[in-house]
Amino acid sequence: MIPFLVEANQFLYRFPDNLIIRDTANGDMKLIEYSRDDYIYRNYFVGYRQVNGTIVVLINNEPVWIMAYEGGMTDLDLPADDIRKIFSFVRQNLARATVVEAIRGPSEFHNDRLDYQNRFFGTIHKFNGTETVMLKNQQLVYSLNYTGNDVIF
């Protein structure tokens, strides 16, 4: 399951500005989806400046892993273009996922304007964490909390 999660993150978020986001069948949420063979990755979410969502990995149409998240912009008055750039930056880090850092990608990522940090606790089987983005002047502009675990029936 872990290699598939890494593959999905790398495939979906490598070019974040080209990401295909669809409406769910009933139109109440957005969906980002990737599948290969018997594996499916689904990221359901609602919101924009502040988002709530769930990522689920299925094997043979059975959920095996889940992650819930909530958070987003700390300054709700940021211009839409700045918000797009911040989300794009976070998604670029997701594309850097490895088998060791499969869930949200590496714990740190930087560019000339933004600094990303991820504080992860636990294992991929049961975890929680917080990711943040700060401007170079140390202003916090984004914060997201997440938690998840294997699905056990």
Kinemage of the C-alpha trace (Angstrom):
@kinemage 1
@onewidth
@group {chain A} dominant
@subgroup {mainchain}
@vectorlist {calphas} color= white
{ca met a 1} P 0.000 0.000 0.000
{ca ile a 2} L 2.824 2.438 0.844
{ca pro a 3} L 4.448 2.308 -2.620
{ca phe a 4} L 1.034 2.980 -4.169
{ca leu a 5} L 0.436 5.991 -1.881
{ca val a 6} L 3.824 7.397 -2.904
{ca glu a 7} L 3.039 6.746 -6.577
{ca ala a 8} L -0.342 8.507 -6.275
{ca asn a 9} L 1.181 11.542 -4.534
{ca gln a 10} L 3.969 11.801 -7.081
{ca phe a 11} L 1.660 11.388 -10.072
{ca leu a 12} L -1.126 13.696 -8.888
{ca tyr a 13} L 0.874 16.535 -7.391
{ca arg a 14} L 3.994 16.699 -9.569
{ca phe a 15} L 2.340 19.421 -11.667
{ca pro a 16} L -0.035 21.012 -9.117
{ca asp a 17} L -1.273 23.722 -11.474
{ca asn a 18} L -2.555 20.977 -13.831
{ca leu a 19} L -4.319 18.974 -11.116
{ca ile a 20} L -7.774 17.739 -12.139
{ca ile a 21} L -10.308 18.357 -9.369
{ca arg a 22} L -13.806 17.022 -10.002
{ca asp a 23} L -17.134 17.321 -8.218
{ca thr a 24} L -18.361 14.186 -6.480
{ca ala a 25} L -21.434 12.478 -7.940
{ca asn a 26} L -23.815 14.370 -5.669
{ca gly a 27} L -21.861 17.626 -6.009
{ca asp a 28} L -21.305 18.255 -2.309
{ca met a 29} L -17.521 17.725 -2.293
{ca lys a 30} L -14.477 17.887 -4.558
{ca leu a 31} L -12.499 14.799 -5.538
{ca ile a 32} L -8.930 14.106 -6.601
{ca glu a 33} L -8.526 10.487 -7.710
{ca tyr a 34} L -5.829 8.133 -8.954
{ca ser a 35} L -6.023 4.401 -9.639
{ca arg a 36} L -3.824 1.591 -10.853
{ca asp a 37} L -4.723 -2.070 -11.065
{ca asp a 38} L -6.651 -2.944 -7.876
{ca tyr a 39} L -5.573 0.233 -6.032
{ca ile a 40} L -7.538 3.487 -5.747
{ca tyr a 41} L -6.549 6.774 -4.065
{ca arg a 42} L -9.390 9.201 -3.364
{ca asn a 43} L -9.035 12.639 -1.815
{ca tyr a 44} L -12.462 14.087 -0.935
{ca phe a 45} L -12.559 17.663 0.331
{ca val a 46} L -14.726 20.706 0.798
{ca gly a 47} L -13.709 24.347 1.185
{ca tyr a 48} L -11.013 26.550 -0.249
{ca arg a 49} L -9.438 29.029 2.172
{ca gln a 50} L -10.179 26.497 4.905
{ca val a 51} L -10.519 22.842 3.869
{ca asn a 52} L -11.760 19.660 5.463
{ca gly a 53} L -11.167 16.370 3.777
{ca thr a 54} L -10.503 12.673 3.792
{ca ile a 55} L -8.030 10.633 1.801
{ca val a 56} L -8.783 6.939 1.463
{ca val a 57} L -6.774 4.171 -0.204
{ca leu a 58} L -8.726 1.155 -1.403
{ca ile a 59} L -7.537 -2.245 -2.563
{ca asn a 60} L -10.083 -4.321 -4.479
{ca asn a 61} L -12.692 -1.656 -3.608
{ca glu a 62} L -12.114 -2.165 0.143
{ca pro a 63} L -10.750 0.744 2.212
{ca val a 64} L -7.398 -0.165 3.786
{ca trp a 65} L -6.029 3.247 4.883
{ca ile a 66} L -7.564 6.616 5.725
{ca met a 67} L -6.457 10.124 6.611
{ca ala a 68} L -8.656 13.047 7.707
{ca tyr a 69} L -7.435 16.635 7.536
{ca glu a 70} L -8.567 20.163 8.329
{ca gly a 71} L -6.976 23.556 8.050
{ca gly a 72} L -5.819 26.003 5.451
{ca met a 73} L -5.065 29.683 5.275
{ca thr a 74} L -4.417 31.458 8.570
{ca asp a 75} L -5.185 34.822 6.946
{ca leu a 76} L -8.599 34.466 5.341
{ca asp a 77} L -8.163 37.777 3.510
{ca leu a 78} L -5.241 36.632 1.358
{ca pro a 79} L -5.784 37.288 -2.342
{ca ala a 80} L -6.907 34.258 -4.373
{ca asp a 81} L -3.642 34.261 -6.365
{ca asp a 82} L -1.580 33.994 -3.145
{ca ile a 83} L -3.788 31.147 -1.930
{ca arg a 84} L -3.328 29.290 -5.215
{ca lys a 85} L 0.471 29.683 -4.915
{ca ile a 86} L 0.496 28.395 -1.322
{ca phe a 87} L -1.624 25.330 -2.168
{ca ser a 88} L 0.566 24.706 -5.222
{ca phe a 89} L 3.661 24.873 -2.989
{ca val a 90} L 2.186 22.352 -0.515
{ca arg a 91} L 1.238 20.021 -3.369
{ca gln a 92} L 4.784 20.238 -4.751
{ca asn a 93} L 5.969 18.795 -1.445
{ca leu a 94} L 3.398 15.990 -1.690
{ca ala a 95} L 4.972 15.095 -5.047
{ca arg a 96} L 8.289 14.657 -3.230
{ca ala a 97} L 6.873 11.736 -1.212
{ca thr a 98} L 9.113 8.744 -0.571
{ca val a 99} L 8.486 5.339 0.992
{ca val a 100} L 9.907 6.761 4.253
{ca glu a 101} L 7.885 10.020 4.035
{ca ala a 102} L 4.838 8.725 2.181
{ca ile a 103} L 1.981 10.678 3.742
{ca arg a 104} L 2.758 14.390 3.280
{ca gly a 105} L 6.221 14.227 1.717
{ca pro a 106} L 9.475 15.420 3.300
{ca ser a 107} L 9.337 17.293 6.598
{ca glu a 108} L 10.857 20.466 5.126
{ca phe a 109} L 10.622 22.216 1.776
{ca his a 110} L 11.710 25.716 0.821
{ca asn a 111} L 11.621 28.088 -2.102
{ca asp a 112} L 12.606 31.739 -2.420
{ca arg a 113} L 9.377 32.915 -0.739
{ca leu a 114} L 7.924 30.073 1.356
{ca asp a 115} L 9.024 27.582 4.031
{ca tyr a 116} L 7.099 24.322 4.562
{ca gln a 117} L 7.377 22.242 7.732
{ca asn a 118} L 5.666 18.988 8.652
{ca arg a 119} L 5.605 17.568 12.165
{ca phe a 120} L 4.583 13.898 11.930
{ca phe a 121} L 3.985 11.588 14.905
{ca gly a 122} L 3.506 7.808 14.747
{ca thr a 123} L 3.775 5.411 11.843
{ca ile a 124} L 1.841 5.152 8.603
{ca his a 125} L -0.386 2.655 10.404
{ca lys a 126} L -1.529 5.201 13.062
{ca phe a 127} L -0.435 8.831 12.976
{ca asn a 128} L -1.162 12.518 13.359
{ca gly a 129} L 0.628 15.667 12.415
{ca thr a 130} L 0.601 19.307 11.459
{ca glu a 131} L 2.003 20.970 8.370
{ca thr a 132} L 2.650 24.702 8.130
{ca val a 133} L 3.791 27.218 5.547
{ca met a 134} L 5.490 30.441 6.541
{ca leu a 135} L 6.592 33.396 4.513
{ca lys a 136} L 10.316 34.175 4.694
{ca asn a 137} L 9.467 36.943 7.196
{ca gln a 138} L 8.209 34.167 9.554
{ca gln a 139} L 4.522 35.018 9.041
{ca leu a 140} L 2.408 31.857 9.294
{ca val a 141} L 0.099 31.709 6.246
{ca tyr a 142} L -1.071 28.059 6.247
{ca ser a 143} L -1.638 25.368 8.853
{ca leu a 144} L -3.215 21.930 8.394
{ca asn a 145} L -3.800 19.172 10.981
{ca tyr a 146} L -4.165 15.551 9.919
{ca thr a 147} L -4.703 12.149 11.477
{ca gly a 148} L -5.092 8.666 10.098
{ca asn a 149} L -4.567 4.940 10.322
{ca asp a 150} L -5.064 1.570 8.717
{ca val a 151} L -8.703 0.554 8.314
{ca ile a 152} L -9.370 -2.562 10.371
{ca phe a 153} L -12.634 -4.494 10.008
